[in-house]
Amino acid sequence: MSVPLMPATDAQRRHPNELPQGEALIREIARLRKELDAVVLAHYYQDGEIQDLADFVGDSLQLSQAAAKTSAKVIVFAGVHFMAETAKILNPDKQVLIPDLDAGCSLADRCPPEAFARWVAAHPGHKVISYINCSAGVKALSDVICTSSNAVQICNSFPKDQPLIFAPDRHLGAWVEKQLGRKMVLWPGFCVVHEQFTARQLLRLKAQHPQAEIIAHPECEASVLDLADYIGSTRGLLDHVKASAAKTFIVATEVGILHLMAKARPDAELIPAPPSSGCNCSICPYMRLNSLEKLYLCMRDRTPEITLDEELRLRALKPVQRMLELS
């Protein structure tokens, strides 16, 4: 987003605790980005206004790759905690900021490192593949990290006779098992957003829109994926909508992706799949803790900052680097 750079106003210097509003807020974020030599990375599930001003918008794999390549001195991560933590794993000498430190992840929270270590120890001889939606502690216990974009490729890089552990998403793991025809030991985690989609609700929606394509993220349950015309990562879903000749899509993932889908396909009707809670919405409560105001404040105050113990960072770095090499 191109915004004229302007110095702080006299009013802002006199009243530093007052938040700028509207276009002034956007200008202040742009000023701070230049002043800090910062890059703003945003996930597809962020509010559209954050996506519009970010330097780079992507899914977990794309964001990891962008974090690994950036030359900026400061990384401002508009996403959730494990994403910012991954950026710090890859960039120990850069300051990594996140707008809200409480922006966690249901998958990461349901797989504490201590419990995971005991579970891994109970399966000797297994290699450990962990979905990137996990803490640095879990990454450090893993042989390689994957994302929904490359999970099949990563799992397939191991010999067929090599026993595998897949964590922490049981639905993504089950989908990979089906694609490869091999069994893995699955940690029983799930995403609170994708877990809510049901086959029954999709069938009702499909009956109302018989020409619609159903597209779904592989974190959904198998019964939902069985109904999908296309299954893919967040980026994969976006790319499919761009390329498809269909005019109507039922989208079974977090609704933040609809922002760029609508920009790419203004001619298409985009219908968010309804979660089991009954509303016609599917919003990640963690992703939406971030806001433009918090983004500005974290850049102004240079906090909250992501920090990691160096020994833990180095152990977590190896499986992340392995993923980037294989991708």
VEXPA-913341 format. One record per residue: x, y, z of N, C-alpha, C in turn; residue in three letters. Coordinates in steps of 0.2 Angstrom, whole numbers, padded with zeros to 4 digits, always signed. Example, Ala and Ser with C-alpha at 12.3 -4.5 7.8 and 13.67 -1.06 7.14 Angstrom:
<atoms>
+0066-0028+0039+0062-0022+0039+0066-0016+0039ALA;+0064-0011+0035+0068-0005+0036+0064+0000+0039SER;
</atoms>
This chain:
<atoms>
+0004-0006+0000+0000+0000+0000+0004+0006+0000MET;+0004+0011-0005+0008+0017-0005+0005+0022-0001SER;+0008+0024+0004+0006+0030+0008+0012+0035+0009VAL;+0011+0041+0008+0016+0046+0009+0019+0046+0016PRO;+0026+0046+0016+0029+0046+0023+0029+0053+0026LEU;+0027+0053+0032+0027+0060+0035+0030+0059+0042MET;+0033+0064+0045+0036+0064+0052+0030+0064+0057PRO;+0031+0062+0063+0026+0063+0068+0024+0070+0069ALA;+0018+0071+0070+0015+0078+0070+0016+0081+0077THR;+0016+0087+0078+0017+0090+0084+0012+0088+0089ASP;+0006+0086+0087+0001+0084+0092+0002+0077+0094ALA;+0005+0073+0090+0007+0066+0092+0013+0066+0097GLN;+0018+0071+0096+0023+0072+0100+0021+0074+0107ARG;+0016+0078+0107+0013+0081+0113+0009+0076+0117ARG;+0006+0071+0113+0001+0066+0116+0003+0059+0114HIS;+0009+0057+0116+0011+0050+0113+0007+0044+0115PRO;+0002+0045+0120-0002+0039+0121-0008+0039+0117ASN;-0010+0044+0113-0016+0045+0109-0014+0041+0103GLU;-0019+0037+0101-0018+0033+0095-0020+0037+0089LEU;-0016+0038+0083-0019+0041+0077-0024+0037+0074PRO;-0029+0040+0071-0034+0037+0068-0034+0037+0060GLN;-0038+0033+0057-0039+0033+0050-0033+0033+0046GLY;-0033+0037+0041-0027+0038+0037-0020+0040+0041GLU;-0021+0044+0046-0016+0045+0050-0012+0039+0053ALA;-0016+0034+0055-0014+0028+0058-0010+0024+0052LEU;-0012+0024+0046-0009+0021+0041-0002+0024+0039ILE;-0002+0031+0039+0004+0035+0038+0009+0034+0044ARG;+0007+0033+0050+0012+0032+0055+0015+0025+0055GLU;+0011+0020+0053+0014+0013+0052+0019+0013+0046ILE;+0018+0017+0041+0022+0018+0035+0029+0021+0038ALA;+0028+0027+0042+0034+0030+0044+0038+0026+0049ARG;+0035+0022+0053+0039+0018+0058+0042+0012+0054LEU;+0039+0010+0049+0042+0004+0045+0048+0007+0042ARG;+0048+0013+0039+0054+0015+0036+0060+0017+0042LYS;+0057+0020+0047+0062+0022+0053+0065+0016+0056GLU;+0062+0010+0056+0064+0004+0059+0068+0000+0055LEU;+0067+0001+0048+0070-0004+0043+0066-0010+0044ASP;+0059-0010+0044+0055-0016+0046+0052-0019+0040ALA;+0050-0025+0040+0046-0028+0035+0040-0031+0039VAL;+0034-0030+0036+0028-0032+0039+0025-0038+0035VAL;+0025-0044+0039+0023-0050+0036+0016-0052+0039LEU;+0011-0054+0035+0004-0055+0037+0002-0062+0034ALA;-0002-0065+0038-0005-0071+0036-0012-0070+0032HIS;-0014-0075+0028-0020-0074+0024-0026-0073+0029TYR;-0025-0075+0035-0031-0075+0040-0031-0069+0044TYR;-0027-0064+0042-0028-0057+0046-0033-0053+0043GLN;-0035-0048+0046-0040-0044+0044-0038-0041+0037ASP;-0042-0039+0032-0041-0037+0026-0037-0030+0026GLY;-0038-0026+0031-0034-0020+0031-0027-0021+0033GLU;-0025-0026+0037-0019-0028+0038-0015-0031+0032ILE;-0019-0035+0029-0016-0038+0023-0014-0033+0018GLN;-0018-0028+0017-0017-0022+0012-0011-0018+0013ASP;-0009-0018+0020-0003-0014+0021+0003-0018+0022LEU;+0003-0024+0022+0009-0029+0023+0013-0028+0017ALA;+0020-0030+0019+0024-0030+0013+0024-0037+0010ASP;+0022-0042+0014+0021-0049+0011+0015-0052+0014PHE;+0011-0055+0010+0005-0059+0013+0006-0066+0010VAL;+0005-0071+0015+0006-0078+0013+0003-0083+0018GLY;+0004-0090+0016+0003-0095+0021+0009-0097+0025ASP;+0009-0102+0029+0014-0103+0033+0021-0104+0030SER;+0021-0108+0024+0027-0110+0020+0029-0103+0017LEU;+0025-0099+0014+0027-0093+0011+0030-0088+0016GLN;+0027-0088+0022+0030-0083+0027+0036-0085+0030LEU;+0037-0092+0030+0044-0095+0033+0049-0093+0028SER;+0047-0094+0021+0052-0092+0016+0054-0085+0016GLN;+0049-0081+0017+0050-0074+0017+0054-0071+0023ALA;+0053-0074+0028+0057-0073+0034+0064-0075+0034ALA;+0065-0080+0030+0072-0083+0029+0076-0078+0025ALA;+0072-0075+0020+0076-0071+0015+0076-0064+0017LYS;+0072-0061+0021+0072-0054+0022+0079-0051+0024THR;+0080-0045+0022+0086-0041+0024+0084-0036+0029SER;+0078-0035+0031+0076-0030+0035+0079-0031+0042ALA;+0079-0026+0046+0082-0027+0053+0077-0029+0058LYS;+0070-0027+0057+0065-0029+0061+0060-0032+0057VAL;+0057-0038+0060+0052-0042+0057+0045-0041+0061ILE;+0040-0038+0058+0034-0037+0062+0029-0042+0059VAL;+0027-0047+0063+0023-0053+0061+0016-0052+0063PHE;+0012-0050+0058+0005-0050+0059+0002-0057+0058ALA;+0002-0061+0063+0000-0068+0063-0001-0071+0070GLY;+0001-0077+0071+0000-0080+0077+0007-0081+0080VAL;+0007-0083+0086+0014-0084+0090+0019-0089+0087HIS;+0016-0094+0085+0021-0099+0082+0024-0097+0075PHE;+0021-0093+0072+0024-0090+0066+0029-0085+0067MET;+0028-0080+0072+0033-0076+0074+0039-0079+0077ALA;+0038-0084+0081+0043-0088+0084+0047-0092+0078GLU;+0044-0094+0073+0048-0097+0067+0052-0092+0064THR;+0050-0086+0063+0054-0080+0061+0060-0079+0065ALA;+0059-0079+0072+0065-0078+0076+0070-0084+0076LYS;+0067-0090+0075+0071-0096+0074+0076-0095+0068ILE;+0074-0092+0063+0077-0091+0057+0082-0085+0057LEU;+0080-0080+0061+0083-0074+0062+0085-0072+0069ASN;+0090-0075+0072+0092-0073+0079+0094-0066+0080PRO;+0097-0063+0074+0100-0057+0075+0095-0051+0074ASP;+0089-0053+0072+0084-0048+0070+0079-0047+0076LYS;+0076-0041+0077+0071-0041+0081+0064-0043+0078GLN;+0061-0047+0082+0054-0050+0079+0049-0047+0084VAL;+0044-0044+0081+0038-0041+0085+0032-0044+0083LEU;+0027-0044+0087+0021-0047+0086+0016-0042+0089ILE;+0010-0040+0086+0006-0035+0088+0002-0038+0095PRO;+0001-0044+0096-0002-0046+0102+0001-0053+0104ASP;+0004-0053+0110+0008-0059+0112+0003-0065+0113LEU;-0004-0063+0115-0008-0068+0116-0011-0072+0110ASP;-0009-0070+0104-0011-0073+0098-0008-0080+0097ALA;-0011-0084+0100-0009-0091+0100-0011-0095+0094GLY;-0012-0102+0095-0015-0107+0090-0017-0113+0094CYS;-0023-0115+0092-0026-0121+0096-0022-0127+0095SER;-0019-0128+0089-0015-0134+0088-0009-0133+0092LEU;-0005-0128+0092+0001-0127+0096-0001-0128+0103ALA;-0006-0125+0106-0008-0125+0113-0009-0132+0115ASP;-0012-0136+0111-0014-0143+0112-0008-0148+0112ARG;-0002-0146+0111+0003-0150+0110+0009-0147+0114CYS;+0009-0148+0121+0014-0145+0125+0020-0149+0124PRO;+0026-0146+0124+0033-0150+0123+0034-0155+0128PRO;+0032-0154+0134+0034-0159+0139+0030-0166+0137GLU;+0023-0165+0136+0019-0171+0134+0021-0174+0128ALA;+0023-0170+0123+0025-0172+0117+0032-0176+0117PHE;+0036-0174+0121+0042-0178+0122+0041-0185+0125ALA;+0036-0185+0130+0035-0192+0133+0032-0196+0127ARG;+0027-0193+0123+0024-0197+0118+0029-0199+0113TRP;+0034-0195+0111+0039-0197+0106+0043-0203+0109VAL;+0045-0202+0115+0049-0208+0118+0045-0214+0119ALA;+0039-0214+0119+0035-0220+0119+0034-0224+0112ALA;+0037-0220+0107+0037-0223+0100+0044-0223+0097HIS;+0049-0228+0100+0056-0228+0098+0056-0230+0091PRO;+0061-0227+0087+0062-0229+0080+0058-0225+0075GLY;+0054-0221+0078+0050-0216+0073+0054-0210+0072HIS;+0053-0208+0066+0055-0201+0064+0049-0196+0065LYS;+0050-0190+0067+0045-0185+0069+0044-0180+0064VAL;+0038-0179+0061+0037-0174+0057+0031-0170+0060ILE;+0033-0163+0061+0028-0159+0065+0026-0153+0060SER;+0020-0152+0060+0016-0147+0056+0019-0141+0059TYR;+0020-0135+0055+0023-0129+0058+0019-0126+0063ILE;+0013-0128+0064+0008-0125+0069+0010-0128+0076ASN;+0016-0127+0078+0018-0130+0084+0023-0125+0087CYS;+0024-0126+0094+0029-0122+0097+0036-0123+0096SER;+0041-0119+0097+0048-0120+0096+0050-0126+0100ALA;+0047-0128+0106+0049-0134+0110+0047-0140+0106GLY;+0042-0140+0103+0040-0146+0099+0044-0147+0092VAL;+0045-0141+0089+0050-0141+0083+0057-0144+0085LYS;+0059-0142+0091+0066-0145+0093+0066-0152+0094ALA;+0060-0155+0095+0059-0163+0096+0058-0166+0089LEU;+0058-0163+0084+0056-0165+0077+0062-0166+0073SER;+0061-0171+0068+0066-0172+0063+0065-0167+0057ASP;+0059-0165+0056+0058-0160+0050+0051-0157+0051VAL;+0050-0151+0049+0044-0147+0050+0041-0148+0043ILE;+0034-0147+0043+0030-0147+0036+0025-0141+0037CYS;+0022-0140+0031+0016-0135+0031+0011-0139+0027THR;+0005-0136+0027+0000-0140+0023+0001-0140+0015SER;+0006-0135+0013+0008-0135+0006+0012-0140+0005SER;+0017-0143+0009+0022-0148+0007+0021-0154+0012ASN;+0016-0155+0016+0016-0161+0020+0017-0167+0017ALA;+0013-0168+0011+0014-0174+0007+0021-0175+0005VAL;+0024-0170+0002+0031-0170-0001+0036-0172+0005GLN;+0035-0169+0011+0039-0170+0016+0039-0177+0019ILE;+0033-0180+0020+0032-0186+0022+0034-0192+0017CYS;+0033-0190+0011+0036-0195+0006+0043-0195+0005ASN;+0047-0190+0008+0054-0190+0008+0057-0196+0012SER;+0053-0199+0016+0056-0204+0021+0055-0211+0017PHE;+0059-0216+0018+0058-0222+0015+0051-0225+0018PRO;+0048-0229+0014+0042-0232+0015+0042-0236+0021LYS;+0047-0239+0023+0048-0244+0029+0050-0240+0035ASP;+0050-0233+0035+0052-0229+0041+0046-0227+0045GLN;+0045-0229+0051+0039-0227+0055+0039-0220+0056PRO;+0034-0217+0056+0033-0209+0056+0028-0207+0062LEU;+0030-0202+0065+0025-0199+0069+0023-0192+0066ILE;+0017-0190+0066+0015-0184+0063+0011-0180+0068PHE;+0013-0174+0069+0010-0170+0074+0009-0163+0072ALA;+0005-0158+0075+0000-0160+0080-0007-0161+0077PRO;-0008-0160+0070-0015-0160+0067-0017-0167+0065ASP;-0022-0170+0068-0024-0177+0066-0027-0177+0059ARG;-0031-0172+0058-0034-0172+0051-0030-0171+0045HIS;-0025-0166+0046-0020-0166+0041-0016-0172+0040LEU;-0014-0175+0046-0010-0181+0046-0014-0187+0042GLY;-0021-0187+0044-0025-0193+0041-0025-0191+0033ALA;-0026-0185+0031-0026-0184+0024-0020-0186+0020TRP;-0014-0184+0024-0008-0186+0021-0007-0194+0020VAL;-0009-0197+0026-0009-0205+0025-0013-0207+0019GLU;-0019-0204+0018-0023-0206+0012-0020-0205+0006LYS;-0016-0199+0005-0013-0197-0001-0007-0202-0003GLN;-0004-0204+0003+0002-0208+0002+0001-0216+0003LEU;-0004-0218+0006-0006-0225+0007-0001-0228+0012GLY;+0001-0224+0017+0005-0226+0022+0002-0224+0029ARG;+0003-0228+0034+0000-0226+0041+0006-0222+0045LYS;+0004-0218+0049+0008-0214+0053+0005-0214+0060MET;+0009-0213+0065+0006-0212+0072+0004-0204+0073VAL;-0002-0203+0074-0005-0196+0074-0006-0193+0081LEU;-0003-0187+0082-0005-0184+0088-0012-0181+0088TRP;-0016-0182+0093-0023-0181+0092-0025-0173+0093PRO;-0022-0169+0089-0024-0162+0089-0028-0160+0084GLY;-0031-0154+0084-0035-0151+0079-0036-0143+0079PHE;-0038-0140+0074-0039-0133+0074-0046-0132+0075CYS;-0047-0127+0080-0054-0125+0082-0058-0122+0077VAL;-0055-0119+0071-0059-0117+0066-0061-0122+0061VAL;-0056-0126+0059-0058-0131+0054-0061-0137+0057HIS;-0061-0138+0063-0065-0144+0066-0072-0143+0066GLU;-0074-0136+0065-0081-0135+0066-0085-0136+0059GLN;-0082-0137+0054-0085-0138+0047-0088-0145+0047PHE;-0094-0146+0045-0097-0153+0045-0099-0155+0038THR;-0099-0161+0036-0102-0163+0030-0109-0162+0029ALA;-0113-0162+0034-0120-0161+0034-0122-0154+0032ARG;-0118-0149+0035-0119-0142+0033-0117-0141+0026GLN;-0111-0144+0024-0109-0143+0017-0114-0145+0012LEU;-0117-0151+0013-0122-0154+0009-0128-0150+0008LEU;-0130-0147+0014-0136-0142+0013-0134-0136+0009ARG;-0128-0133+0010-0126-0127+0006-0125-0129-0001LEU;-0123-0135-0003-0122-0137-0010-0129-0138-0013LYS;-0134-0140-0009-0140-0141-0012-0143-0134-0014ALA;-0141-0129-0011-0143-0122-0012-0139-0119-0018GLN;-0133-0122-0019-0129-0119-0024-0126-0125-0028HIS;-0130-0129-0032-0127-0135-0035-0121-0134-0040PRO;-0120-0128-0042-0115-0127-0047-0108-0125-0043GLN;-0109-0124-0037-0103-0122-0033-0098-0127-0032ALA;-0091-0125-0033-0086-0129-0031-0085-0129-0023GLU;-0084-0135-0020-0082-0135-0013-0074-0135-0013ILE;-0071-0131-0009-0064-0131-0008-0063-0131-0001ILE;-0058-0135+0001-0057-0136+0008-0049-0136+0010ALA;-0048-0134+0016-0041-0135+0019-0040-0142+0022HIS;-0035-0145+0021-0034-0152+0024-0034-0152+0032PRO;-0035-0147+0035-0036-0147+0042-0043-0149+0044GLU;-0047-0149+0039-0054-0151+0040-0055-0159+0041CYS;-0060-0161+0044-0062-0168+0045-0062-0172+0038GLU;-0061-0178+0038-0061-0182+0032-0068-0182+0029ALA;-0073-0182+0033-0080-0182+0030-0081-0175+0026SER;-0078-0170+0028-0078-0164+0024-0074-0164+0018VAL;-0068-0167+0019-0063-0167+0013-0066-0172+0008LEU;-0070-0177+0010-0073-0181+0005-0078-0178+0000ASP;-0081-0172+0002-0085-0169-0002-0082-0163-0006LEU;-0076-0162-0005-0072-0156-0008-0070-0158-0015ALA;-0071-0153-0020-0069-0153-0027-0061-0152-0027ASP;-0059-0148-0022-0052-0146-0022-0050-0146-0015TYR;-0044-0149-0013-0041-0148-0006-0034-0145-0007ILE;-0033-0141-0003-0026-0138-0003-0025-0133+0003GLY;-0019-0131+0003-0016-0126+0008-0020-0119+0007SER;-0019-0115+0011-0022-0108+0010-0020-0105+0004THR;-0014-0105+0002-0011-0103-0004-0014-0107-0010ARG;-0015-0113-0009-0017-0118-0014-0025-0116-0016GLY;-0028-0115-0010-0036-0113-0011-0036-0106-0015LEU;-0032-0101-0014-0032-0095-0017-0030-0096-0024LEU;-0025-0100-0026-0023-0101-0033-0028-0105-0037ASP;-0031-0109-0033-0037-0113-0037-0042-0108-0039HIS;-0044-0104-0034-0050-0099-0036-0048-0095-0042VAL;-0041-0093-0042-0039-0089-0047-0039-0092-0054LYS;-0038-0099-0054-0037-0103-0060-0044-0106-0062ALA;-0048-0107-0058-0054-0111-0059-0059-0107-0064SER;-0063-0111-0068-0068-0108-0072-0075-0107-0068ALA;-0075-0110-0062-0081-0110-0059-0083-0102-0056ALA;-0089-0101-0055-0091-0094-0054-0094-0094-0046LYS;-0094-0100-0043-0096-0100-0036-0092-0105-0032THR;-0090-0103-0026-0086-0107-0022-0088-0107-0015PHE;-0089-0113-0012-0090-0114-0005-0083-0115-0002ILE;-0081-0111+0003-0074-0111+0005-0074-0113+0012VAL;-0071-0119+0013-0071-0122+0020-0064-0121+0023ALA;-0063-0115+0025-0057-0113+0029-0058-0106+0032THR;-0053-0103+0036-0054-0097+0039-0056-0091+0034GLU;-0061-0087+0036-0064-0082+0031-0059-0077+0029VAL;-0053-0076+0032-0048-0071+0030-0046-0071+0023GLY;-0046-0078+0021-0043-0079+0014-0048-0076+0009ILE;-0054-0075+0010-0059-0072+0005-0057-0065+0003LEU;-0053-0062+0007-0051-0055+0005-0048-0055-0001HIS;-0042-0059-0002-0038-0059-0008-0042-0063-0013LEU;-0046-0068-0011-0050-0071-0016-0055-0067-0020MET;-0058-0062-0016-0062-0057-0019-0059-0052-0024ALA;-0053-0051-0022-0049-0046-0026-0047-0050-0033LYS;-0045-0056-0032-0043-0060-0038-0049-0062-0042ALA;-0054-0063-0040-0060-0065-0043-0066-0061-0042ARG;-0067-0055-0044-0072-0051-0042-0079-0053-0045PRO;-0078-0057-0050-0084-0060-0054-0087-0066-0050ASP;-0083-0069-0045-0086-0075-0042-0089-0074-0036ALA;-0094-0078-0034-0097-0078-0028-0094-0083-0023GLU;-0092-0080-0017-0088-0084-0012-0092-0085-0006LEU;-0093-0091-0005-0098-0093+0001-0094-0096+0007ILE;-0093-0093+0012-0089-0096+0018-0093-0102+0020PRO;-0090-0108+0021-0094-0114+0024-0096-0112+0031ALA;-0102-0114+0033-0104-0112+0040-0101-0117+0045PRO;-0098-0115+0051-0096-0119+0056-0102-0122+0060PRO;-0101-0127+0064-0106-0130+0068-0109-0126+0073SER;-0106-0120+0075-0109-0115+0080-0115-0112+0077SER;-0116-0112+0071-0123-0110+0068-0122-0103+0064GLY;-0117-0099+0065-0116-0093+0062-0113-0094+0055CYS;-0114-0090+0050-0111-0091+0044-0104-0087+0043ASN;-0100-0089+0048-0093-0086+0048-0089-0092+0051CYS;-0082-0091+0050-0077-0095+0052-0071-0091+0054SER;-0071-0088+0059-0065-0083+0061-0061-0086+0066ILE;-0054-0086+0065-0050-0088+0070-0049-0083+0076CYS;-0051-0085+0082-0051-0080+0087-0044-0077+0089PRO;-0039-0082+0087-0032-0080+0089-0029-0075+0084TYR;-0030-0076+0077-0028-0072+0072-0031-0065+0072MET;-0037-0065+0075-0040-0058+0075-0039-0054+0081ARG;-0034-0057+0085-0032-0053+0091-0028-0047+0088LEU;-0025-0048+0083-0021-0042+0080-0025-0037+0077ASN;-0023-0031+0076-0027-0025+0074-0022-0020+0071SER;-0024-0015+0067-0020-0010+0065-0017-0006+0071LEU;-0021-0005+0076-0019-0001+0082-0013-0005+0085GLU;-0014-0011+0086-0009-0015+0090-0003-0016+0085LYS;-0004-0016+0079+0002-0016+0074+0006-0010+0075LEU;+0003-0004+0075+0006+0002+0076+0010+0003+0083TYR;+0006+0001+0088+0009+0001+0095+0015-0003+0096LEU;+0015-0009+0093+0021-0014+0093+0027-0011+0090CYS;+0026-0007+0084+0031-0004+0081+0034+0002+0084MET;+0029+0006+0087+0031+0012+0091+0035+0010+0097ARG;+0033+0005+0101+0036+0003+0107+0041-0002+0107ASP;+0041-0005+0101+0045-0011+0099+0044-0017+0104ARG;+0038-0018+0106+0036-0023+0110+0029-0025+0109THR;+0026-0031+0109+0030-0037+0112+0035-0040+0107PRO;+0040-0042+0110+0046-0045+0106+0046-0052+0107GLU;+0048-0056+0102+0049-0063+0102+0056-0065+0104ILE;+0057-0068+0110+0064-0070+0111+0064-0078+0113THR;+0070-0081+0111+0071-0088+0112+0077-0089+0115LEU;+0077-0095+0120+0084-0097+0122+0088-0100+0116ASP;+0094-0098+0116+0098-0100+0110+0099-0107+0109GLU;+0100-0111+0114+0100-0118+0114+0094-0121+0111GLU;+0088-0119+0113+0082-0121+0110+0081-0119+0103LEU;+0083-0113+0102+0083-0110+0095+0087-0115+0090ARG;+0093-0116+0092+0097-0120+0087+0094-0127+0086LEU;+0091-0130+0091+0088-0137+0090+0082-0136+0086ARG;+0078-0131+0087+0072-0130+0082+0074-0128+0075ALA;+0080-0125+0074+0082-0122+0068+0083-0128+0063LEU;+0086-0134+0065+0088-0139+0061+0082-0142+0057LYS;+0076-0144+0060+0070-0146+0057+0067-0141+0052PRO;+0067-0135+0054+0064-0129+0050+0069-0129+0044VAL;+0075-0129+0044+0080-0128+0039+0079-0134+0034GLN;+0078-0140+0037+0077-0146+0033+0070-0145+0029ARG;+0065-0142+0031+0059-0141+0028+0060-0136+0022MET;+0064-0131+0023+0065-0126+0018+0070-0129+0012LEU;+0074-0134+0014+0078-0137+0009+0074-0142+0005GLU;+0069-0145+0008+0065-0150+0004+0060-0146+0000LEU;+0058-0140+0002+0053-0136-0002+0056-0132-0007SER;
</atoms>
